[in-house]
Amino acid sequence: MKKSNPSGVFHDIHDIRIDELPSPELSDNSVIIQVEMTGICGTDLHIYHEGLVPKGSVLGHEFCGEIIEVGSSVKGLTTGDRVVLNPMKNGIGLGVNPGGFAKYVKLSDPVLNTNIFKIPDSISSEKGALIEPLTVGLGAINKTDWKKTDNVLVTGCGTIGLVTIAGLVSKGITNIIATDISSKRLALAKKLGAKHIFNPTSDGDLKDLICKEYGMVDSLRYAGQLPNLTLAFECSGVPPILRQSMELLAPDGKLTILAVYSKELTTDPNLIVYKRLNIQGSLFYTPEDFLEAIDLMASGKVDLSPIVSHHFPLNELSEAFAVQADSSKSVKVIVDAE
């Protein structure tokens, strides 16, 4: 039986420690999950650098685990089920309820295929911890009006950019240019299916590459022609890159923003008006997005294992965060609870 619950507690900016907390207690309408592995998310890093959640919070929302206790009122779940959670429904690991940087997690009011999803044993613990970020990418794609023939730009090849590329490829979209300043991350983008990669520190002008590969289209407002870039996903969180995406899009182009920004953006709204751009943000996802992600993982149509750069045991969580915060060293850091 469980006795204590070693947990990664947010004490302050750049101060996450393993504390021995009481094990969560089962109630009639709850389940207790023994955590297998948890990924460190970009949201976790924003909290790590900026605060944003109450001190004492246990972070970690990208995790999978096994149900070890089931309340008497719970339907459709049993001990031994391996699961992932939808953190947007219960705030698990987001400063509302304790998350997966722990040995045990309690989920109250579980509803199968809404806030909790079963995964088959064919999905490893590592891949299980990557289901939630894949769902983020799929959620953005699924809310975007796309075609297989779209000419696509993905800016920023951290985890979210990479899973977005994998999601696009899974839908048969092949014209993808990926940009980043990290050669390591660009290599992963290529491995996951990006047709072309571009490093702005060494590869010249992105507009030239887009025009070469996608061609040009007539513009109603501007003299000359514009790049035939029809679809962009902004995953970098760098304000000038967001502006650049808007400048490069063709008339009636679509821009979906997945990144979170620490600095404000100043831009020209005429870019939106004159080119009739369709711009939307994407943060949440649907249960259907989760089920799609699980199916893609289970079938092998998407394999995100290459993006995992490091594993750390739970008792080295502080070091794991420091490595994840250094983009020159890491891509995706996974924390092993056992």
N, C-alpha and C positions, 0 to 999 in steps of 0.2 A: 504493500500500500504506500501511497505517496505520503511524505512527512513534511518536507519543506519545499519551497519553490524558489530556487535561485533565479533571479530576475535582473535584467538590465534596466536600472532605474535612472531616469533623467534627473540629475541634481541641479545642473546649470549648463550654460553654454560651454561646450567642449568638456563636459563632465558627466559621463555616463558610467555608472559603476554597477557591479554585480552585488546585489543585496539578497540576503535570505529573507524572503517574504513568506507569510503563511500560505499554505496550499489552498486553492479555491475550494469552496464547499459546494457540493451538489445540492440543487433545489429541484422541486418537482418538474419544472419546465426549463431544464438546462442540460447541457452536456459538458463533461470535462474532457479536454483534448490533451494528450501528451504530444508535445511539439517534436517534430523530426528536424526540419531545417527551416531557416528564415533568411530572406534576402534583405540587404540594406538598400532602401529606396532613396531616390532623390528627395522625397519629402522628409525622410528621416534626416538627411543631411541638412536640409533647410532648418529643421528643428535643432539639430546639433550646433549649427552656426548662429542661429538667430533666436532660439527659444521657442516661442509660439505656442507651447503647451504648458500646463501646470507642472511645477516641480513635483517630483514623485511619480510622474507618468512612466509606464512601461511601454516602450515603443515596439514596433515590429508588426506590420500588417501583411507582409508577403510570406506566408508560411503554410506549410502543410503538416498534418499530424494524424494521430490515431485516436479515436474516441475510446476512452477507458471507463467512463461512467455515463449512464443515461438516466435522466429523471423519469419518474413514473408517468408523467403526462406527455412525454415526447413521442411524436409519431414519425415513423419512417427511418429512424436511425437506431443503430445498435452498437454495442461494444465491438471493437475490431474494425469498424468502418474507418477507412482513411479518407480524410476530408481536406478541403480548402475553404476559406471563409471570404465573404464579401464584406470588407471592412467598412464600406460606405453605409451599410445598414445598421451596424451597432457601434461604430466608432472604435472597433478593436484596433489597438496599437496606434491610435491617432490622438491620444490624450484624453479620450472619453472613457474607454474601458481598457484594461491591461491587455497587451499584445504578445507577440510571439517571441520576443527576446526573453524567453523564460522556459522552464521545463513543462509547466502546465498552464493551460488557458481555459477559462470558463466562458461558454457562450450561452447567454440567456435567450429564451424565446426562439429556439432554432426552428427554421422553416426550410425544409429541404428544397433545393433549387431556387431559393430566394436569398438567404443569407449564409447558407452552408451547402456545399456540393460534395458528393462522393467522387473519389478518384480511384481508378483501378490499380492493382498492384503492378501492372506493367509500367506505370509512371513512377519513376524513382523519386526518392525524397528531394534530390536536387532539382529535378524537373518540376516536381510539385511546387517548390518554392518559387518557380518562375511562371506559374499559371496566372497569378494576379497581374504582374506586369504585362504579360502577353494580352490579357484582357483589356488593359489600358489602351494598347495599340489597336486591338480589334474594335474597341468601342469607338475610337476616333474614326477609323475607316468606315465602320458601319453607319455612322451618322453623316458621312460625307457622300455626296452624289458623285460617284466615280464610275468610270468605264474602263474596261480592260485595255483600251487603246490610249488611255491618258498618258501624257508625258509628265512625270512626277519628279519633284525635288524633295528630299528629306534632309533637313538641316539639323545637325547635331546627332552624333552617333554614340551617345551614351546608351544606357539600357533601353530607354523609351524609344529613341530613334531606331535602335536595332530591332526591337520587337515590332515596331511599325513596319520596317522593311520586310521582316519575316511574314507579317500578316498580309501585306500587299502581295507578296509573291504567292502566298497560299491561295489568293483569289485570282491568280492568273495575270496580275499586272506585272509587266516585265520591264517597261521603260522607266527605270529608276536611277536618278543621280543622287548620290549621298555625299554630304560634305561634313568635314570635321578638321580640326587642326592636329589630331592624333593619328599617326600612321597605323598604330595598333588597332584602333577602333575602325578605321577605314578598311583595313584588311578583313575585319569581322563583317563589316557591311557587305563587302564583296562576297564573302563566304556564304552569307545569308541570302544573297540573290540580287544585290544592287548591280546594275549593268555597268555603271560608271561611278568612279569615286573621284573626289576633288578635295585637295588640301589648299586652302587659301594662302597659306604661308609659303607655298612653293610652286603652285600650279598655274599661276597667272590669273586670268580674269574668268570668273564663273560664267558670266554672260557669254563669253566666247564659246565655252564648252556647250552650254545649253543651245546656242544658235547652231553650232556644228552638228549636234546630235538630234535636235528636235526641229530645226528649221526656224523660219520666221513667219509672222502673220501680219496682215494689214491692221493698222490702228485707225480708229475713227477720230481720235483727238490729237495724237502726236504725229509729227512729221516722220516719214519713213515707216519702218516696220518694228515690231516687237518680237522678243523670243516667243516661240510657240510652247510655252510652259503652261500647262492647263491645270495642274494640281500641285499643291505644296503642303508639307507637314512640317511645322516649325517645332523642333524638339530641343533647341540649344539653350533657350532662356537668355540669349544675348540680344539686347534691344536693337543694335544695328543690323543684326542678321534678320530679325523680323521685318525691319524696314526694307532690307534688300530683297526679301522674298516678295513683298508687295510690289516692288519696282520691277522685278523680273517676270511676274505673272503676265500672261496674255490677257486680252480683253475677255471678260466673263470667267476669268480664272478663279479657282477656289483655293482658299487657304484655311487649313485647320491648325489651330495652335494647341499643342499639348504641354508646352513648357510653362514653368512658373518663373516669374521675374523678380529679382531683388531691386532692380532700378526701373524708374519710369521711362516710358518711351515717348519721344516727340516725333510726330510724323505729319505728313501732308495729307489731309483727308481727300484732296483732289485725286490722289492716286486711286482711292477707292471709287470715287464718283465717276471720273472720266473713263476708267476701265471696267466699271460695273462689277467690281470684285465681290465675291461672296466670302465673307470671313466669319469664322466661328471658333469658339473655344471648346475644348473637350477635356473633361475631368472625370466624370462618372461613367458608368457602364451599366448594362442591363444584365439580368440573369441569363438571357440568351447569349450574350457575349461570353459569359463564363463557360457555359456549356459548349460553345464553339471552341474556346481555348482548350478545354479538357479533351474534346474530340480530336483536335489537331495534334495535341501532345500524345494522346494514346495511340493514334494511328501512325505516328511517326512523320506526318506531313510537315510538322514544324519541330525542329530540334534546336533548342537554344543552349544546349550544353557548351558550345564554343565560347559563349560570352562570359562564362564563369571563370574569373581569373584567380580567385582566392577562396579558401575555406578556413574558418577559424572556429575553435571551440567556444562555447558560450562564455566560459570564464576568461576569455581574451577579447571580450566584446569591445572594450575601449580601444585596443589596438586595431581591431577590425574596422571601427569607424575611422580611425586615423588613416588607414590604408585606403578605404573607400573615398575619403575626402581628397586623396591625391590622385587626380586623373592620369598622371604620368605613370602611375604604378598599377592602377586597377581598372577593371571594367565593371564586373559584378562580383561583389563579395557576399558569400553565403556563410551564415552562422549555424553551426551544428549544435543542436541542443543536447545530444547524447554523447 
